[in-house]
Amino acid sequence: MANIKSAKKRILVNQKKAARNKSIKSSTKTAVKKVLAAVEAGDKAQASEACRLAVKAIDQAASKGIFHKNNASRKKSQLTKLING
């Protein structure tokens, strides 16, 4: 454990940010899994609705810096291709 007050604060702040990032990344992964499940089931309407929500989650994660913008764009493109294909 750190002895300097500023180092202690950095540890606490980093833990808080890591927890926030993990939560957002996890919810994004869950949204993507829902799209994949709907595609597997063959339900195009449900898949497109789930894709809309997943794209929104990916965009929010990218805006918060959890995903790089190119990574987010690639994820959205893959989901869209999967539904349309």
PyRosetta script that sets phi, psi and omega in degrees:
from pyrosetta import init, pose_from_sequence

init()
pose = pose_from_sequence("MANIKSAKKRILVNQKKAARNKSIKSSTKTAVKKVLAAVEAGDKAQASEACRLAVKAIDQAASKGIFHKNNASRKKSQLTKLING")
pose.set_psi(1, 145.0)
pose.set_omega(1, -178.5)
pose.set_phi(2, -72.0)
pose.set_psi(2, 152.3)
pose.set_omega(2, 177.8)
pose.set_phi(3, -100.6)
pose.set_psi(3, -28.4)
pose.set_omega(3, -176.0)
pose.set_phi(4, -82.5)
pose.set_psi(4, 138.2)
pose.set_omega(4, -174.8)
pose.set_phi(5, -58.5)
pose.set_psi(5, -42.5)
pose.set_omega(5, -178.6)
pose.set_phi(6, -67.6)
pose.set_psi(6, -33.4)
pose.set_omega(6, 178.2)
pose.set_phi(7, -69.4)
pose.set_psi(7, -37.9)
pose.set_omega(7, 176.7)
pose.set_phi(8, -62.5)
pose.set_psi(8, -42.5)
pose.set_omega(8, 179.5)
pose.set_phi(9, -63.7)
pose.set_psi(9, -42.9)
pose.set_omega(9, 179.5)
pose.set_phi(10, -59.2)
pose.set_psi(10, -40.5)
pose.set_omega(10, 179.0)
pose.set_phi(11, -61.2)
pose.set_psi(11, -46.4)
pose.set_omega(11, -179.6)
pose.set_phi(12, -64.2)
pose.set_psi(12, -43.9)
pose.set_omega(12, -178.8)
pose.set_phi(13, -64.8)
pose.set_psi(13, -42.1)
pose.set_omega(13, 179.8)
pose.set_phi(14, -64.0)
pose.set_psi(14, -38.2)
pose.set_omega(14, 177.5)
pose.set_phi(15, -63.9)
pose.set_psi(15, -41.5)
pose.set_omega(15, -179.6)
pose.set_phi(16, -64.8)
pose.set_psi(16, -44.4)
pose.set_omega(16, 180.0)
pose.set_phi(17, -66.6)
pose.set_psi(17, -38.6)
pose.set_omega(17, 179.5)
pose.set_phi(18, -64.0)
pose.set_psi(18, -40.2)
pose.set_omega(18, 179.1)
pose.set_phi(19, -64.7)
pose.set_psi(19, -41.4)
pose.set_omega(19, 179.5)
pose.set_phi(20, -64.8)
pose.set_psi(20, -45.3)
pose.set_omega(20, 179.9)
pose.set_phi(21, -62.2)
pose.set_psi(21, -42.1)
pose.set_omega(21, -179.0)
pose.set_phi(22, -63.7)
pose.set_psi(22, -41.1)
pose.set_omega(22, 180.0)
pose.set_phi(23, -63.4)
pose.set_psi(23, -45.8)
pose.set_omega(23, -178.5)
pose.set_phi(24, -67.2)
pose.set_psi(24, -41.8)
pose.set_omega(24, -179.9)
pose.set_phi(25, -64.4)
pose.set_psi(25, -39.2)
pose.set_omega(25, -179.7)
pose.set_phi(26, -66.1)
pose.set_psi(26, -44.3)
pose.set_omega(26, -179.4)
pose.set_phi(27, -66.9)
pose.set_psi(27, -32.7)
pose.set_omega(27, 176.6)
pose.set_phi(28, -66.6)
pose.set_psi(28, -43.6)
pose.set_omega(28, 178.0)
pose.set_phi(29, -61.4)
pose.set_psi(29, -39.1)
pose.set_omega(29, 178.9)
pose.set_phi(30, -63.4)
pose.set_psi(30, -41.3)
pose.set_omega(30, 179.5)
pose.set_phi(31, -63.9)
pose.set_psi(31, -39.4)
pose.set_omega(31, 179.2)
pose.set_phi(32, -67.1)
pose.set_psi(32, -40.0)
pose.set_omega(32, 178.9)
pose.set_phi(33, -62.9)
pose.set_psi(33, -34.3)
pose.set_omega(33, 178.2)
pose.set_phi(34, -65.4)
pose.set_psi(34, -37.3)
pose.set_omega(34, 176.9)
pose.set_phi(35, -64.4)
pose.set_psi(35, -47.0)
pose.set_omega(35, -179.5)
pose.set_phi(36, -60.8)
pose.set_psi(36, -39.8)
pose.set_omega(36, 179.5)
pose.set_phi(37, -65.6)
pose.set_psi(37, -40.6)
pose.set_omega(37, 179.9)
pose.set_phi(38, -67.0)
pose.set_psi(38, -37.2)
pose.set_omega(38, 177.7)
pose.set_phi(39, -66.8)
pose.set_psi(39, -41.9)
pose.set_omega(39, 178.0)
pose.set_phi(40, -60.7)
pose.set_psi(40, -38.2)
pose.set_omega(40, -179.6)
pose.set_phi(41, -74.5)
pose.set_psi(41, -17.0)
pose.set_omega(41, 179.2)
pose.set_phi(42, 84.7)
pose.set_psi(42, 14.4)
pose.set_omega(42, -179.4)
pose.set_phi(43, -94.1)
pose.set_psi(43, 96.9)
pose.set_omega(43, -174.2)
pose.set_phi(44, -67.9)
pose.set_psi(44, -38.3)
pose.set_omega(44, -179.1)
pose.set_phi(45, -64.2)
pose.set_psi(45, -46.4)
pose.set_omega(45, 179.7)
pose.set_phi(46, -67.5)
pose.set_psi(46, -35.3)
pose.set_omega(46, 179.3)
pose.set_phi(47, -65.3)
pose.set_psi(47, -42.1)
pose.set_omega(47, -179.4)
pose.set_phi(48, -68.1)
pose.set_psi(48, -36.5)
pose.set_omega(48, 176.9)
pose.set_phi(49, -67.5)
pose.set_psi(49, -43.0)
pose.set_omega(49, 178.1)
pose.set_phi(50, -65.2)
pose.set_psi(50, -35.3)
pose.set_omega(50, 178.3)
pose.set_phi(51, -65.2)
pose.set_psi(51, -40.8)
pose.set_omega(51, 178.3)
pose.set_phi(52, -59.1)
pose.set_psi(52, -44.4)
pose.set_omega(52, 179.0)
pose.set_phi(53, -68.3)
pose.set_psi(53, -37.6)
pose.set_omega(53, 179.8)
pose.set_phi(54, -67.1)
pose.set_psi(54, -41.2)
pose.set_omega(54, 178.4)
pose.set_phi(55, -62.8)
pose.set_psi(55, -39.7)
pose.set_omega(55, 177.4)
pose.set_phi(56, -62.2)
pose.set_psi(56, -44.1)
pose.set_omega(56, 179.5)
pose.set_phi(57, -64.7)
pose.set_psi(57, -40.4)
pose.set_omega(57, 179.2)
pose.set_phi(58, -64.9)
pose.set_psi(58, -42.9)
pose.set_omega(58, 179.3)
pose.set_phi(59, -63.0)
pose.set_psi(59, -41.1)
pose.set_omega(59, 179.0)
pose.set_phi(60, -64.9)
pose.set_psi(60, -40.8)
pose.set_omega(60, 178.6)
pose.set_phi(61, -64.8)
pose.set_psi(61, -38.9)
pose.set_omega(61, 179.6)
pose.set_phi(62, -67.3)
pose.set_psi(62, -38.0)
pose.set_omega(62, -179.5)
pose.set_phi(63, -68.3)
pose.set_psi(63, -26.6)
pose.set_omega(63, 178.2)
pose.set_phi(64, -88.6)
pose.set_psi(64, -1.9)
pose.set_omega(64, 176.3)
pose.set_phi(65, 86.1)
pose.set_psi(65, 13.7)
pose.set_omega(65, -179.3)
pose.set_phi(66, -80.9)
pose.set_psi(66, -36.7)
pose.set_omega(66, 172.1)
pose.set_phi(67, -115.9)
pose.set_psi(67, 144.6)
pose.set_omega(67, 171.5)
pose.set_phi(68, -67.9)
pose.set_psi(68, 149.5)
pose.set_omega(68, -175.0)
pose.set_phi(69, -60.5)
pose.set_psi(69, -34.6)
pose.set_omega(69, 178.8)
pose.set_phi(70, -71.0)
pose.set_psi(70, -36.9)
pose.set_omega(70, 177.2)
pose.set_phi(71, -63.5)
pose.set_psi(71, -44.6)
pose.set_omega(71, 179.4)
pose.set_phi(72, -63.3)
pose.set_psi(72, -41.6)
pose.set_omega(72, 179.5)
pose.set_phi(73, -63.0)
pose.set_psi(73, -41.3)
pose.set_omega(73, 179.2)
pose.set_phi(74, -64.1)
pose.set_psi(74, -42.8)
pose.set_omega(74, 179.2)
pose.set_phi(75, -61.3)
pose.set_psi(75, -44.7)
pose.set_omega(75, -179.6)
pose.set_phi(76, -64.1)
pose.set_psi(76, -41.3)
pose.set_omega(76, 179.7)
pose.set_phi(77, -62.6)
pose.set_psi(77, -43.5)
pose.set_omega(77, -179.8)
pose.set_phi(78, -63.0)
pose.set_psi(78, -41.9)
pose.set_omega(78, 178.6)
pose.set_phi(79, -63.2)
pose.set_psi(79, -44.3)
pose.set_omega(79, -178.9)
pose.set_phi(80, -63.7)
pose.set_psi(80, -42.9)
pose.set_omega(80, 178.0)
pose.set_phi(81, -60.9)
pose.set_psi(81, -40.9)
pose.set_omega(81, -177.6)
pose.set_phi(82, -62.4)
pose.set_psi(82, -41.2)
pose.set_omega(82, -178.5)
pose.set_phi(83, -72.8)
pose.set_psi(83, -43.5)
pose.set_omega(83, -177.1)
pose.set_phi(84, -77.0)
pose.set_psi(84, -20.4)
pose.set_omega(84, -175.2)
pose.set_phi(85, -82.4)
pose.dump_pdb("model.pdb")
